[in-house]
Amino acid sequence: MTRKRGLIIAILAVLLLSACNQKAVDDSTLRATIMSPEDEEAVALYKNQCISCHAVDLSGKVGPALQNIGSTMTEEKINEIIRDGSKGMPSFKKLLEDNEIEILAGWLANMK
């Protein structure tokens, strides 16, 4: 039983480290969408909170692709998912201020 437990812990550690091992990324895809100071803040929030699951180009990794999320979800729904979480996505209401969630949701809603 101890050997099995050790193996599970080792596998979880590798998965965690691989998710956290983000190198400096080319964020030109993100920067191409910037048009306002709020967009600048949204990109910074995305890079700090979302990139590890949704990828630098919003193509998805562990989480779904967000490149066209505004075509399938309203800004209100995106806000709700960021705030409260959904399925495999955790809630960010304790990590982000309400206005930060609004900025991020608004930016993502424009992805069409």
N, C-alpha and C positions, 0 to 999 in steps of 0.2 A: 504494500500500500504506500509506503514511504517513497519508493522509487517512482511509482505512478504520479504521486503528488509532486515530486521534484521535476518530473518531465513536464507536467502541466504548468508549473511555475516558470520553467525555462521557456516554454513556448509562448506564454503570455508576455514574458519579459522581452523576447525577440520581437513580437508583434508591437508592443508598446514602443520599443526603441526605434523600430523602423518607421512608425508613424511620426515620431518626434524628430527623426533625423532629417530635417529639412535643410538643404543647402541654400545658399544664396540663389534666388531664382530670377529669371528674366521676366519682369512683370510688364512687358510692353503690351500684352493683351489687356491687362487691367488698366494700364495708363491710357490706352486708346479710347477708353470709355469716359475719361474724366472731362467734365465740362464746367464744373463749379467747385467752390470750396467744400460744399457738402459731399460732392463726388470724391474729392481728395480724402475726406474723413472716412467715407464708405470704403474706399480702397484700403486705407490703413486698417480699418476694422476687419475687413475681409482677410487681409494678410495675417493679422494677429489671431483671428478666431476661426476662420473657415477653410483656409488653404489646405490644411492637412487632410481634410476629408473631401473637399470639393475641387482640389487642384488649382494651380495658378491660373490656368486658362478656363476655369469653371467647367471643365469637361467631366468632372466627377472622379472619384477614387472609391473610398469607402462609402461616401455619400453620393447622391445622384448628381447628374450634370445640372448646372444652373444657367447654361448659356442662353436658353430660351424660356426661362422660368416665368417671365412676365407674359408670355403667350398662353400659359396654362393656369396661372394663379394670379389672383388680385393682390395688390399691395397689402391689403388687410389680412389676407390669408398667410402671406409670407411673413408678415409681422407676428401673427399668432404662432406660427411654427417656430420662428426664432425665439420668441418669448417663452412659449410653453413646451417646446419640443414636440416630436411626433415620431412614432415608430422607433427607429434606431437613433434618431437625432436627440441630443440632450437639450434641456431647457437652458437658455442663456439669460433668464431674468435676474439671476444673482451675479452674473459676470458683466453684463452690460447695462448701462442706464437706459431708461425708456427712450430718450431722444436718440441714443446711439442705435437702438433697435429700429426706430423709425427711419433714420438715415440709411441704414443698411437695407431695410425692406424696400424703401423707395428706389434705391439704386438698383437692386435686383429686379424690381418690378419693371424697370426700363429695359431689361434684357429680353429682347424679342427677336 
